Amino acid sequence: MSAAEQPRILTVTLNPTVDLTFDVRRLISGGKNRAQLSSVQGGGGGINVARCLARLGVPTVALHTSGREVGRRLSRLLDEEGLLHRGIDIGAETREAVVIGEEWSGHSYHVVPPGPRLSEAEEARCMEAIVSAARDFPYLVLTGGATPGLRDDFSADILRSANADGITTVLDIAGAQLRKALQEKAFLIRLDRKEAGALIGRAIESFSDARAANQCVLETGATDNVVTTVGALGAVYSDREFDHEISAPPLSNPARSDACAGDSLVAALTSRLAAGDSCLRACEYGVAAAAATVMLPGTRVFEQDIVDELRTAVHTRRSLRSRPTK
C-alpha cells in the first residue's frame, strides 16, 4: 500500500456482532418459520461504518473487541471481506445478532442481544489500544452501542485523549456514553431520533424538532457541528450560525430496512470531511447514502453510484439560528 493509500480513518467498535441474516416469506406466531440464510457478516457501528467507507473507496481500519469463538469468526469474516481491522481480545463471547427479512411485508427485523461485559482490566486494555491506535490516524469515528456495564465516561476519556493529540473526531453514540461525552469536545456529533428525542423531551418528527435537539447540543459547547436525522424527511445540520434542513431524496424503491442507515450517513459524511469538503456538503452526501441504504433489506449497504445519483436530488434550506434568550 502506497503512502497515498494509507488509511486516514479509524473506527472503533466496542460491542461488535456477527450478523446472521435470514429471509422468510411471512413470519407466523405458530409452528416453524422456514428461512433461508442469506448472509453472515461482521456488524456493529464502527464495522458497518468501515464497510461503507470501503464502498466509497476510502481506506479505513476498524478496531474492535474480539471474544472467544464468535470473535474469531468475526475476524475471519472481516478478513474474507477484505476489511482492514484489528481485534482486541476479551474473555467473554462476542455477541451474535439475527436479522429477519420478511418478503411479504418487505420489512426487516433486527434482534440484538446486549453483548459481553468487560472486566476492569479489559476496559483499561481497550482504552489503551484505542488511544494508541488513534494516534496514527487524523480521523477517529467513535460509534455503536456500549458493552453492558461500561463506565459512563469511557467515550469521554477517548475524546479527551484524541483532542490532546489533534485528532478530528466524529461521534455517534448513545445513552450515558453520550451524556458524559457532551462534557468534552468532538468535531461533529450525529444524533439519531431516539437520542435527540431524549434531549428535548419529545419525539423527533419534524425539522423543527431536530433544530431544537441540535441547539441543546450546541449549547453544551461539546461541538460546533451537529446533525440530527429525521427519518424519511432527511436531517438537520447545525453549526454556530445556521441551521440547514437537508431534505432526503425521493426513493426509487420502498424503504426496506433502516438497520445501517445511520452508519451509512456517518461513513459518507466522514469520507467527505477527509476529502476536504465542508460539514454541510459532507452531511448532504451522508443523507444521500442513508437513503440509498434504506432501500435495501437487512444489513446491506449502498453502492456508490446510487449514492452519487441520489446526491443530486438532495436539497438544503438554510436559516439563521435563533439565539436563546437570557
Order of alpha helices (4+ residues) and beta strands (2+ residues): beta-beta-beta-alpha-beta-alpha-beta-beta-beta-alpha-beta-alpha-beta-alpha-beta-alpha-alpha-beta-beta-beta-alpha-alpha-alpha-beta
